[in-house]
């Protein structure tokens, strides 16, 4: 009798292992769906029109297109260096949103061309505060004085 009860336990173990692995995969997939839904919802909020009738993405496209003639090869290269630490899949989106802010600043100042100063100001205002640490490190490494922009970083 004892022998058969051990056979029952041995037969039950693979079934339990299989069910636990199915439950684990269920939680992993559910977590992935929540993460994906979060990012899709954020994108949806950017597409909603504001009081002026244009969405945040519409304004970004407007500033990029309106300021396209102001960009030089040097400032494009500088922008590419600024967005280098952004992970590859998100780099184009980050470059576009930062370029829109830089273009807006340059156009509001009636500049003849986008300068390095515009790029730094636009990067600070377009990115979250936690990215300022990277910017300071980048500017120090390239021996660019960032003291004129400290007041923007503290907002």
C-alpha positions in Angstrom: 0.0 0.0 0.0 2.8 2.4 0.8 4.4 1.7 -2.6 1.2 2.9 -4.5 0.9 6.1 -2.5 4.5 7.0 -3.6 3.5 6.4 -7.2 0.6 8.7 -6.7 2.9 11.5 -5.4 5.5 10.9 -8.1 2.7 11.2 -10.8 1.3 14.3 -9.1 4.7 16.3 -9.2 5.0 16.8 -13.0 1.3 17.9 -13.1 1.9 20.4 -10.3 5.1 21.7 -12.0 3.2 22.2 -15.2 0.4 24.1 -13.5 2.8 26.3 -11.7 4.6 27.1 -14.9 1.3 27.9 -16.6 0.3 30.2 -13.7 3.8 31.9 -13.9 3.5 32.6 -17.6 -0.1 33.9 -17.1 1.3 36.5 -14.6 4.1 37.4 -17.0 1.8 37.9 -19.9 -0.6 39.9 -17.8 2.2 42.1 -16.6 3.4 42.6 -20.2 -0.2 43.6 -21.2 -0.4 46.1 -18.4 3.0 47.7 -19.4 2.0 47.8 -23.1 -1.4 49.3 -22.2 0.2 52.0 -20.1 2.4 53.1 -23.0 -0.5 52.9 -25.4 -2.6 55.1 -23.1 0.2 57.7 -22.8 0.3 57.8 -26.6 -3.5 58.1 -26.7 -3.3 61.1 -24.4 -0.8 62.8 -26.7 -3.2 62.5 -29.6 -6.2 64.1 -27.9 -6.8 67.6 -29.0 -6.3 70.4 -26.5 -8.3 73.6 -26.2 -6.8 75.1 -29.4 -7.8 72.1 -31.4 -4.3 70.6 -31.9 -2.9 67.7 -30.1 0.6 67.6 -28.6 1.8 65.5 -31.5 0.3 68.1 -34.0 2.3 70.8 -32.3 5.5 68.8 -32.3 5.1 68.2 -36.1 4.3 71.9 -36.6 7.5 73.1 -34.7 9.7 70.5 -36.5 8.4 71.5 -40.0 8.4 75.2 -39.3 12.0 75.2 -38.0 13.5 72.7 -40.5 15.3 75.4 -42.4 17.0 76.7 -39.2 18.9 73.5 -38.6 22.6 73.2 -39.5 24.7 70.0 -39.8 26.5 70.9 -36.6 23.3 71.3 -34.6 21.8 68.0 -36.0 25.0 66.2 -35.0 24.8 67.8 -31.5 21.2 66.7 -31.1 22.2 63.2 -32.2 24.9 63.2 -29.5 22.3 64.4 -26.9 19.9 61.5 -27.6 22.6 58.9 -27.8 21.9 57.4 -24.3 18.2 56.9 -25.2 17.5 53.2 -26.0 17.4 52.5 -29.7 13.7 51.7 -30.1 12.8 55.1 -28.5 15.6 57.2 -29.9 13.7 58.5 -33.0 10.7 59.5 -30.9 12.9 61.3 -28.3 14.8 63.0 -31.1 11.6 64.3 -32.7 10.1 65.6 -29.5 13.3 67.3 -28.4 13.8 68.7 -31.9 10.3 70.1 -31.7 11.0 71.9 -28.5 14.4 73.2 -29.8 12.6 74.5 -33.0 9.9 76.2 -30.9 12.5 78.0 -28.8 14.5 79.1 -31.9 11.4 80.4 -33.6 10.2 82.2 -30.6 13.6 84.0 -30.3 13.4 84.8 -34.1 16.8 83.1 -34.5 18.5 82.9 -37.9 19.7 79.3 -37.1 19.4 76.8 -34.4 22.4 77.1 -32.1 24.0 74.9 -29.5 22.4 77.1 -26.9 18.9 76.4 -28.4 19.7 72.7 -28.3 20.6 72.8 -24.6 17.6 74.8 -23.7 15.3 72.6 -25.7 16.8 69.4 -24.3 16.2 70.7 -20.7 12.6 71.7 -21.3 11.7 68.6 -23.3 13.1 66.0 -21.1 12.3 64.9 -17.5 14.3 66.3 -14.7 16.0 63.0 -14.1 17.8 63.4 -17.5 19.5 66.6 -16.4 22.2 64.5 -14.7 23.2 63.0 -18.1 23.1 66.5 -19.7 25.5 67.9 -17.0 27.9 64.9 -17.5 27.7 65.3 -21.3 28.4 69.1 -21.1 31.3 68.6 -18.7 32.8 65.9 -20.9 32.6 68.2 -23.9 33.8 71.2 -21.9 30.7 73.3 -22.4 29.8 75.7 -19.7 26.3 74.9 -18.4 26.1 77.6 -15.7 23.8 79.8 -17.8 21.2 76.9 -17.9 21.2 76.0 -14.2 18.1 78.1 -13.6 16.2 76.0 -16.3 17.3 72.7 -14.6 16.0 73.8 -11.2 12.4 74.5 -12.5 
